[in-house]
Amino acid sequence: MMETLVQLLYTITTYLLVPVVLGLLILLAWSLLELGGFLRERWERRKGLLPWTRFEQGLREGRECGSAFFELPRLPGFLGLFQQKGLALARRSLFAEKICDDFEIASEGRLGRMKLGIRIGPMFGLMGTLIPMGPALMGLSQGNMEEMAQNLVVAFSTTVLGLLVGGICYTIAISRRRWYAQDLVAIDFLRHCLEEES
């Protein structure tokens, strides 16, 4: 009975290897696409936030906010989305607050995707490491060194892929978390400036 159960477990885990490797390859492709989007976003933010920096400096020096923010060139990120809403909507306190709440939810959603990659990538990598270890040990016990070597190559390759996916997603998540927090703080500051002037 016990031998049957062990054989069943071994068979199930062996069949899991193909979906795990496929999942890892899909995650790798997805994380590389996300990395491309992240690099584009970084470039857009670096160039596009200069007008906002000058505008914010002017506010600190006592310049009126008025409609000047909405006349700036199109800004990146959530600042650009707030800009699109227009002055009339932004001056209405309740709607402006709702817009900010929506942006917060959107930022959490974008970061949630990265959290998925951070957790699932290494998890699949670990599964891809452990699953071939069974056949590798079987090959070792039977003196089949070639089979053992092949299984160990799969094991170590999946570990590396899983860690790579997790590393890419973690790097993106850290930067985006800071960017989105900066955008939300800037929008909140702008909202208060508009409320004081109206």
N, C-alpha and C positions, 0 to 999 in steps of 0.2 A: 504493500500500500504506500509506504513512505517513498519507495523507489519510484513509483508511478508519479507521485506528486512532485518529486524532484525533477523527473524527466519532463513533466508538464511545465513547471516553472522555467526550466532551461529552454524548452521549445518556444514558450511565449516571449521570453526576453530576447532570444535570438531573432525572432520575427520582428521585434520592435526596432532592430538596428536600422533597417531601410527607412521607415518613417522618420526616425530621429535624424539620420544623415540628410534626408530630403528637407526636413524642417530647418536644420542648421544652414543648409545652402540657401533656402528661401530667406531666412533671417539675415544671412550675410548680404544677399542681394538688396534686401530692404534697407539694411543699415548703411550700405554704401550709397543708395539713393538718398537717404536722409542726410548723409554726410555731404553730398553734393548740394542739397537744398540748404543745409546749414552754412556752407561756405559762401553760397550766393547771398544768403540773408546777412551774413557777416559783412560782406563787401558792400551791400546796399546800406546797411546801418552805418558803416564807417563813413561813407560819402554823404548819405542822406540826412544825417542828424546834425550837420554843421549849421544849417539855418536855425534849427531849434536851439542849439547851444548859444548862438548869438541873440536869439529872441529872449531866452531865459536870462541871459546876462543883462539885457535891457530892462527886464522886469525888476531885477534886483537893484538896478540903478534908479528905479522909480518911474519908468515909462509905463503908460497905460496899456492894458492888455487889449481892450476893445476887440475889433475884428481882425487885428493884425495876425494873430495865430492862424486864422482860417485863410489868410491871403499868402501864407508862406508856400514855397514849392512843396509838392507832395512829399510828406514825411514817411519813413518806413515804419513797420510794426503797428502796434496799437495806437500810437500817436497819429499815424496816417488814417487809421480807421475812425478815430475820434474827429479828425479834421473833416472827413467826408460827411459826418453827421450834420455839420453846419452850425453856425452861431446861434440861430433861433432855438434849436433843440438843446444845445449845450447850456444855454442860459436858463432853461427850465430845470430847476433843481432836481425834481423827482425823476425826470427823464435822463438827466445827466448821471444821476446815481445808478439808475437801471443800466445805462450803457456801461458804466464802470463795473458793475456786477457781472454783466455779460462777458466783458473782457477778461475778468478774473476766471470765470468758468472756462472760457476758451483757452486761456493760458494753462489752466490745470489739465485740460484735455490734451493739449499738445505735449505737455510734460509727461502725461500719463502714458503716451505711446512710447516715450523713451524709457520710462520705468519698466515697461513690459520687456523691452529689449535687454535692459540691465539685468533683469531677473531670469528671463527665459533662455537667453543666449548661453550663459554659464551652466544653467540647469540641463539644457540639451547637450552641452559639451561634456558634462559629467556623466550623463546617461550614455553618450557615445563612447566614453572612456571605459565604463564599467561593463557594458554589454559584451564587447569583444574579449574581455578578460577571461570569461568562461571558456569559449572555444580555444583561446590561447593556452590556458592551463591544461585543457584536454589534449591539445596538440603536444604540449611539453611532456605530459604523462605517457603519450604514445610514441614519443621520440620524433615527432614530425616538426622539425625546426622551421621549415618553410611556412607551414600554416600558422605557427606561433608568431613568426616575424610579421606576416601579413596582418594578423589580428592586432598586434601591437602598433603597427603603422596606423591602422584605422583608429585605434584608441587614442594615440597621441595627437593625431591630426584633428580629431573632433574636439579634443581639449583646447587646442590652439584656436580653432574656429570659434568655439563658444566664448572663450576669453576675449577674442578680437571683437565679436559682436557686442559683448558687455562693455568693453572699453570704449568703443565708438559711441555707443548710446550714452554712456556715463559722461563723456566729454561734452557731447551735444547738450545733455540735460543741464549740466552745471552752467554753461554759457547762456543757454536760453532762459534758465531760471533768473539769472541776473538781469538779462535784457528785459524780460517781461516785468520784473519788479520795478526796474527803472522807468519803463513806460507807464505803469500804473501809478507810480508816485508822481510822475510829471503830469499825468492827466488829472489826478486829484488836486495837485497844486493849481493847475490851470482852472479847474472847476471853481475853486475857492476864489481865485482872482476875478473870474467872471461874475460870481455871486456878489462880491464886494462892489463891483462897478455898477451892477444893475439896481 
